[in-house]
Amino acid sequence: MILELNRTEKIPLYQQIKRSISRLIQDGLLPPGNKLPASRELALSIGVSRNTVVQAYQELEAEGVITSHVGKGAFISHYLPFDVSSFREGKQTSISYEGLFSSTWLRSNTGMPAVLEQLAQPQEQQKVLSFATDLPDHELLPLDEFRDCLLSAFRRFKEDLLISGSPQGFEPFLDYLPIILARRNILCNKQNLMVVSGLQQALSLVARLFLDPGDTILLENLTYPGALGVFRSLQVNCIGLPLDTQGLCIDVLKRVLRHRNAKLLYTIPTFHNPTGTTMATERRMRLVDLCREHNLIILEDDYAHDLSFEGRESVPLKAWDSCGGIIHVGSFSESMFPGIRLSWIVASEPIIERLSLLKQSSDLYTNRILQAALLEFCRRGYYERNVKRKRQVYKKRRDRMIETMKYQFPEEIRWQKPNGGLFQWVDIPPRLDALSLLLETRKKGVVFAPDRMFAVEGWKRDGFRLGFVCTDEEQIEKGIGIIGETIREMLDSASHT
């Protein structure tokens, strides 16, 4: 208990102690039944004699404010001589935040996106089939293996895991990452790498390094909402570019670059979120050439590269980078452990140096214990084995979703099968509205992510995203059946109006 005493006052110290304790009780900070410090303990802590504290306690007890019990101590009385609530009347019980939040935060975190995110969540105590999330099935998390790797990491690195470190990352982990990236045709060394706490931090750091308020960034017109939140918080102009079944429309980008001076292009070329499309190789090469011509930085989000179900793996844009204009970000979160939030940035050495300085303004360095544990996990072959298992399970779930949509959805509904990743996009006819559909299926215990959540510049009523990684095949069949039934009901209703 902290009491403030003024030794220059004429009021005796014991009375000041009595007054301070009474005030703490009146403010509700010392509730009835709460034990007070022993007189000797309190005297030492505030620098007075024990007799001074004893005298204060005696007066409080005489007034019925506290009670004392031999061998137990002094306690706040349950029968106080005053009404505590009366002292609180007229006082502001909590600070008013209105008018204190920054206009930047208000612009980027209020309005339709926040409402839609709430709608895509289950209602309280409602059993729900959620196709809105990308969180994996808990049964697919390799708990025992990762626990063993944590223990092994401590045995191997000992106290090195408990000290501060470089903002770039844990040195042994940085040495190992190029081996993983080389499998994706990305050749780099640790000077080109930084380990960060999740993709969100990676996007934030890059955006803060390159973008000033009023600058222009280009994105696919449907994109990852977390990225939109980052860019909008920096008060930049976000321009959405169309994409088709082959990915970003390069011809449109070319026309835009003739008229707009953009600094950065953010793209998800592989298993795009939310549409699931993968950019064709020819377009990737054209994109790299075009951005080199216009001195435009490409921020490549490769969040789910490892989750390829069939065919040849796509070569990342970074593999074609010959001038240092592509920043590649990837993650272990989506492919393995969402909870540990470990991702990486691959960029030219000058960019990594500046990102390292910028990172120190927020969290100094990324968790070394988790980096060491994940290093053990990869070295033992657990990562490859578990990713292979996830691919098999997710492929079956994607296939069950596709097959169920074939016989549950009306003919007007269209989709393209993704070759990997976490999401399936569904196109709907103009007379249907994805948000209205969500409101109806939510009543029946099924939620998904509507088109508006991903729109950069306005939107059309064109579809919704389904995640297939967090529900098993039986649940997928049930949930798709409910969505299909609701679509038919809404189409029938629209045809009669």
C-alpha positions in Angstrom: 0.0 0.0 0.0 1.4 3.4 -1.0 0.6 6.4 1.1 1.8 9.9 0.4 2.8 12.0 3.4 3.6 15.7 3.5 6.1 16.3 6.3 5.9 20.0 5.9 2.2 20.1 6.9 1.3 20.9 10.4 -1.1 17.9 10.4 0.4 15.1 12.5 1.7 12.1 10.5 -0.7 9.6 12.1 -3.6 11.8 11.0 -2.3 11.9 7.5 -2.0 8.1 7.5 -5.6 7.9 8.8 -6.8 10.3 6.2 -5.0 8.5 3.3 -6.4 5.1 4.3 -10.0 6.6 4.6 -9.6 8.1 1.1 -8.5 4.8 -0.4 -11.6 3.1 1.1 -13.9 5.8 -0.2 -12.4 5.5 -3.7 -13.1 1.8 -3.6 -9.4 0.8 -3.7 -9.6 -0.8 -0.3 -12.8 -2.8 -0.3 -14.5 -4.2 2.9 -12.8 -7.3 4.2 -9.4 -6.4 2.7 -6.4 -6.9 5.0 -4.2 -3.9 5.9 -0.4 -4.2 6.1 1.0 -5.0 9.5 1.9 -1.9 11.4 5.7 -2.6 11.3 5.6 -3.3 7.5 3.7 -0.1 6.7 6.0 1.9 9.0 9.0 0.7 7.1 7.5 1.3 3.7 6.6 5.0 4.4 9.5 5.9 6.7 7.7 6.5 10.0 7.8 4.9 13.4 5.7 1.9 14.2 3.9 3.8 16.9 2.7 6.4 14.4 1.0 3.7 12.3 -0.4 2.0 15.4 -1.9 5.4 16.5 -3.5 5.8 13.0 -4.9 2.2 13.1 -6.3 2.8 16.6 -8.2 5.9 15.6 -9.6 4.2 12.5 -10.8 1.3 14.6 -12.3 3.6 17.2 -14.4 5.2 14.3 -15.4 1.7 13.0 -13.5 2.0 9.8 -11.3 -1.0 10.5 -11.4 -4.0 12.8 -8.5 -5.8 14.3 -8.1 -9.4 15.4 -5.3 -10.6 17.7 -2.8 -12.8 15.7 -4.6 -12.0 12.4 -4.2 -8.3 11.8 -6.3 -5.3 10.8 -9.1 -5.5 8.1 -11.4 -3.0 6.5 -14.8 -3.1 8.2 -17.8 -4.6 6.5 -19.9 -2.0 8.4 -18.3 1.3 7.4 -19.6 4.4 9.1 -20.0 6.1 5.8 -21.6 5.2 2.4 -18.8 4.6 0.0 -21.0 5.1 -3.1 -21.8 8.6 -2.0 -18.1 9.6 -2.3 -18.1 8.4 -5.9 -21.1 10.3 -7.0 -20.2 13.2 -9.1 -16.8 11.6 -10.0 -16.0 10.4 -13.5 -15.7 6.7 -13.1 -13.8 6.2 -16.4 -12.0 8.6 -18.8 -13.9 9.6 -21.9 -11.9 8.7 -24.9 -14.0 10.5 -27.4 -11.9 13.2 -29.2 -8.7 11.6 -28.1 -8.3 8.9 -30.8 -6.2 9.9 -33.8 -8.0 10.7 -37.0 -5.7 8.3 -38.7 -6.9 5.4 -36.6 -10.6 6.4 -37.0 -10.3 6.5 -40.8 -8.6 3.1 -41.0 -10.5 1.1 -38.3 -14.1 2.2 -38.4 -17.0 1.8 -40.9 -17.9 -1.0 -43.1 -14.8 -3.3 -42.7 -15.2 -3.4 -39.0 -18.9 -4.2 -39.3 -18.3 -6.9 -41.8 -15.7 -8.5 -39.7 -18.2 -8.7 -36.8 -20.8 -10.2 -39.1 -18.5 -12.9 -40.3 -18.0 -14.1 -36.7 -20.4 -16.5 -34.9 -23.0 -15.1 -32.6 -22.5 -15.7 -28.9 -23.1 -19.3 -27.7 -24.2 -20.2 -31.2 -22.8 -23.4 -32.7 -21.6 -22.3 -36.1 -19.8 -23.7 -39.1 -17.3 -21.0 -40.0 -15.9 -20.7 -43.5 -14.7 -17.2 -42.6 -11.5 -18.1 -40.8 -8.1 -19.5 -41.9 -7.2 -21.0 -38.6 -6.3 -24.7 -38.9 -8.0 -27.7 -37.3 -6.4 -28.1 -33.9 -5.8 -31.8 -34.6 -3.4 -30.9 -37.3 -1.1 -28.9 -34.9 2.0 -31.0 -34.0 2.0 -30.2 -30.3 4.3 -33.0 -29.1 6.9 -32.5 -31.7 7.0 -28.7 -31.2 7.2 -29.2 -27.4 10.2 -31.5 -27.9 11.9 -28.9 -30.1 11.4 -26.2 -27.5 13.2 -28.3 -24.9 15.9 -29.3 -27.4 16.4 -25.6 -28.3 17.0 -24.7 -24.7 19.5 -27.6 -24.3 21.3 -26.5 -27.5 21.4 -22.7 -27.1 20.9 -22.3 -23.3 21.1 -18.7 -22.0 21.5 -17.3 -25.6 17.7 -17.6 -25.9 17.1 -15.4 -22.9 19.2 -12.4 -23.8 18.5 -9.5 -26.2 19.4 -10.0 -29.8 19.7 -8.5 -33.3 16.6 -6.9 -34.9 17.3 -9.0 -38.0 16.7 -12.3 -36.1 18.4 -15.2 -34.2 21.7 -15.8 -36.0 21.4 -19.6 -36.4 17.9 -19.3 -37.7 19.0 -16.6 -40.2 21.7 -19.0 -41.3 19.1 -21.7 -42.0 16.4 -19.7 -43.7 18.3 -19.4 -47.1 18.2 -23.2 -47.3 14.4 -23.1 -47.1 14.1 -20.2 -49.6 16.5 -21.9 -52.1 13.9 -24.6 -52.5 11.7 -21.8 -53.9 14.4 -20.5 -56.3 15.1 -17.5 -54.0 18.9 -17.2 -53.6 19.9 -15.0 -50.6 22.1 -14.8 -47.6 21.4 -13.6 -44.0 22.2 -10.0 -44.9 19.1 -10.1 -47.1 16.9 -11.5 -44.3 14.9 -10.2 -41.4 12.7 -12.3 -39.1 9.5 -10.6 -37.9 6.5 -11.3 -35.7 4.0 -12.3 -38.4 3.1 -11.1 -41.9 1.2 -8.1 -40.4 4.4 -6.7 -38.9 6.3 -7.4 -42.2 3.7 -5.4 -44.2 3.7 -2.6 -41.6 7.5 -2.2 -41.6 7.8 -2.1 -45.4 4.9 0.3 -45.7 6.3 2.6 -43.0 9.7 2.6 -44.7 8.5 3.6 -48.2 5.1 5.4 -47.8 4.3 8.9 -46.7 0.8 10.3 -46.4 -0.6 11.1 -49.8 1.7 8.5 -51.6 0.1 6.0 -53.9 0.1 2.2 -53.5 -1.3 -0.3 -56.0 -3.1 -3.5 -55.0 -5.4 -6.1 -56.5 -8.9 -4.7 -56.1 -9.8 -7.7 -53.9 -7.0 -8.2 -51.3 -6.0 -9.2 -47.8 -7.9 -6.9 -45.3 -5.0 -6.8 -42.9 -2.8 -5.2 -45.6 -5.6 -2.7 -46.4 -5.7 -1.7 -42.7 -1.9 -1.1 -42.7 -1.9 1.0 -45.8 -5.0 3.0 -44.9 -3.6 3.8 -41.5 -0.7 5.6 -43.2 -3.1 7.8 -45.1 -1.9 6.7 -48.5 -4.0 6.5 -51.7 -4.9 2.8 -52.4 -5.7 2.1 -56.0 -7.3 -1.3 -56.8 -6.4 -3.2 -60.0 -8.6 -5.9 -61.5 -7.6 -9.5 -61.6 -8.9 -12.5 -63.6 -8.4 -16.2 -63.6 -4.7 -15.7 -64.5 -4.1 -13.2 -61.7 -3.4 -9.4 -61.8 -4.3 -7.8 -65.1 -0.9 -6.5 -66.3 -2.3 -4.4 -69.2 -4.4 -2.4 -66.8 -1.4 -1.9 -64.5 0.6 -0.7 -67.5 -2.1 2.0 -68.3 -2.3 3.1 -64.6 1.5 3.5 -64.4 1.3 5.9 -67.3 -0.9 8.3 -65.3 -0.1 7.6 -61.7 3.2 8.0 -59.9 3.1 5.0 -57.5 5.8 3.9 -55.1 4.7 0.4 -54.2 2.7 -2.5 -55.6 1.4 -5.0 -53.1 0.5 -8.4 -54.6 -0.4 -11.9 -53.6 0.6 -13.8 -56.8 0.3 -17.4 -55.4 -3.0 -18.7 -54.0 -4.4 -15.2 -53.8 -6.4 -14.1 -50.7 -9.3 -14.0 -51.2 -9.8 -15.4 -54.7 -7.4 -18.3 -54.6 -6.1 -17.6 -58.1 -2.4 -18.0 -59.0 -0.7 -15.6 -61.3 0.5 -17.1 -64.6 4.2 -17.4 -65.2 4.1 -15.1 -68.2 2.4 -12.4 -66.2 4.9 -12.7 -63.4 7.7 -12.1 -65.8 5.9 -9.1 -67.4 5.1 -7.7 -64.0 8.8 -7.8 -62.9 9.9 -6.1 -66.1 7.2 -3.4 -65.9 8.0 -2.5 -62.3 11.7 -2.3 -63.2 10.9 0.1 -66.0 8.8 2.4 -63.7 11.1 2.1 -60.6 8.2 0.6 -58.7 8.8 -1.5 -55.6 7.0 -4.9 -55.6 5.9 -6.2 -52.2 5.2 -9.9 -52.7 3.1 -11.7 -50.1 3.9 -15.4 -50.4 1.9 -16.4 -47.3 0.9 -19.9 -48.4 3.5 -21.1 -50.9 4.0 -24.4 -49.2 0.3 -25.4 -49.5 0.4 -26.4 -53.1 -2.0 -29.4 -53.8 -1.2 -30.3 -57.4 0.9 -29.3 -60.4 4.3 -27.5 -60.4 5.0 -25.0 -57.7 4.9 -21.4 -58.8 8.2 -19.6 -58.9 8.0 -16.5 -56.6 8.5 -13.1 -58.2 11.6 -12.6 -56.0 13.3 -15.4 -58.0 13.4 -13.1 -61.1 14.6 -10.1 -59.1 17.8 -8.9 -60.7 17.8 -5.2 -59.5 16.7 -5.4 -55.9 13.2 -4.0 -56.5 11.2 -6.9 -55.1 10.5 -7.4 -51.3 9.4 -10.9 -50.6 7.5 -11.7 -47.4 6.6 -15.2 -46.3 5.4 -17.0 -43.1 5.4 -20.1 -41.0 2.1 -19.1 -39.5 -0.3 -20.0 -42.3 1.5 -23.2 -43.2 2.2 -24.5 -39.7 1.7 -22.5 -36.5 -0.6 -19.5 -36.6 0.0 -18.8 -32.9 3.8 -18.4 -33.0 3.7 -15.5 -35.5 7.1 -16.0 -37.2 7.6 -14.6 -40.7 10.4 -13.3 -42.8 11.3 -10.5 -45.2 13.7 -11.0 -48.1 15.1 -7.8 -49.6 18.3 -6.1 -50.8 20.8 -5.4 -48.1 20.2 -1.6 -48.0 16.5 -2.2 -47.4 17.1 -4.8 -44.7 19.5 -2.3 -42.9 16.8 0.4 -42.9 14.1 -2.1 -41.8 16.3 -3.2 -38.9 16.5 0.4 -37.7 12.8 0.9 -38.1 11.9 -2.3 -36.3 13.7 -1.1 -33.2 11.1 1.6 -32.8 8.5 -1.0 -32.1 9.7 -4.3 -30.7 13.6 -4.3 -30.9 13.8 -8.0 -31.9 11.6 -11.1 -32.5 11.2 -13.9 -30.0 14.5 -15.8 -30.0 13.0 -18.9 -28.2 10.4 -19.5 -30.9 13.0 -19.0 -33.6 15.3 -21.6 -32.0 12.4 -24.0 -31.6 11.3 -23.6 -35.2 14.9 -24.1 -36.3 15.0 -27.5 -34.5 11.6 -28.3 -36.0 12.9 -27.8 -39.5 16.2 -29.5 -38.9 14.5 -32.6 -37.7 12.3 -32.8 -40.8 9.2 -32.2 -38.9 8.2 -29.1 -40.9 8.3 -30.9 -44.3 6.5 -33.9 -42.8 3.7 -31.9 -41.3 3.3 -29.6 -44.3 2.9 -32.7 -46.4 0.2 -34.0 -44.1 -1.6 -30.6 -44.2 -1.5 -30.6 -48.0 -3.2 -34.0 -48.1 -5.9 -33.0 -45.6 -6.6 -29.6 -47.1 -6.7 -31.0 -50.6 -9.4 -33.5 -49.5 -11.4 -30.7 -47.9 -11.1 -28.5 -51.0 -12.2 -31.4 -53.2 -15.2 -32.1 -50.9 -16.2 -28.5 -51.0 -16.0 -28.4 -54.8 -18.0 -31.6 -55.2 -20.6 -30.4 -52.8 -21.0 -27.1 -54.5 -21.5 -28.9 -57.8 -24.8 -30.4 -56.6 -25.8 -27.9 -54.0 -25.3 -24.6 -55.7 -27.6 -23.4 -58.6 -26.2 -23.2 -62.1 -25.8 -19.4 -61.9 -23.1 -19.7 -59.3 -19.5 -19.9 -60.6 -16.1 -20.8 -59.1 -12.6 -21.7 -60.1 -10.8 -24.5 -58.3 -7.7 -23.2 -56.5 -4.5 -25.3 -56.9 -3.6 -24.7 -53.2 -3.8 -22.3 -50.3 -6.6 -21.8 -47.9 -9.5 -20.3 -49.7 -12.2 -20.9 -52.4 -13.8 -17.9 -54.1 -17.4 -18.1 -55.3 -18.9 -15.7 -57.9 -22.6 -14.9 -57.6 -25.0 -13.2 -60.1 -25.7 -9.5 -59.8 -29.2 -10.0 -58.4 -27.7 -11.6 -55.3 -25.8 -9.7 -52.6 -23.1 -11.5 -50.6 -23.8 -9.5 -47.5 -27.5 -10.2 -47.6 -26.7 -13.9 -48.1 -24.4 -13.9 -45.1 -27.1 -12.4 -42.9 -29.4 -15.2 -43.8 -26.9 -18.1 -43.5 -25.7 -16.7 -40.2 -29.2 -17.3 -38.8 -28.8 -20.9 -39.8 -25.4 -21.2 -38.2 -23.1 -20.8 -41.2 -20.7 -17.8 -41.8 -18.3 -16.8 -44.5 -16.5 -13.7 -45.7 -18.4 -11.4 -48.1 -16.8 -9.5 -51.0 -16.9 -6.1 -49.2 -14.3 -7.2 -46.7 -11.7 -7.4 -49.4 -12.5 -4.4 -51.7 -10.0 -1.7 -52.2 -12.1 0.8 -54.1 -15.8 0.2 -53.8 -17.2 -3.2 -54.8 -19.5 -5.0 -57.0 -21.9 -7.6 -55.6 -19.8 -10.3 -57.0 -19.1 -13.1 -54.5 -17.7 -14.4 -51.3 -14.7 -16.3 -49.8 -14.9 -19.8 -48.3 -12.1 -21.1 -46.1 -11.8 -24.9 -46.1 -9.0 -25.5 -43.6 -10.8 -25.3 -40.2 -13.8 -27.6 -40.9 -13.8 -31.3 -41.7 -15.3 -32.9 -44.7 -18.6 -33.7 -43.0 -19.0 -30.1 -41.8 -18.1 -28.8 -45.2 -20.8 -30.8 -46.8 -23.4 -29.6 -44.2 -22.3 -25.9 -44.4 -22.3 -25.8 -48.2 -25.7 -27.4 -48.2 -27.1 -24.6 -46.0 -25.5 -21.9 -48.2 -26.8 -23.5 -51.4 -30.3 -23.8 -50.0 -30.2 -20.2 -48.9 -29.0 -19.1 -52.3 -31.9 -20.9 -54.0 -34.4 -19.3 -51.6 -33.0 -15.8 -52.4 -32.9 -16.4 -56.1 -36.5 -17.6 -56.0 -37.5 -14.5 -54.0 -35.7 -12.2 -56.4 -37.5 -13.8 -59.4 -40.9 -13.1 -57.9 -40.2 -9.4 -57.2 
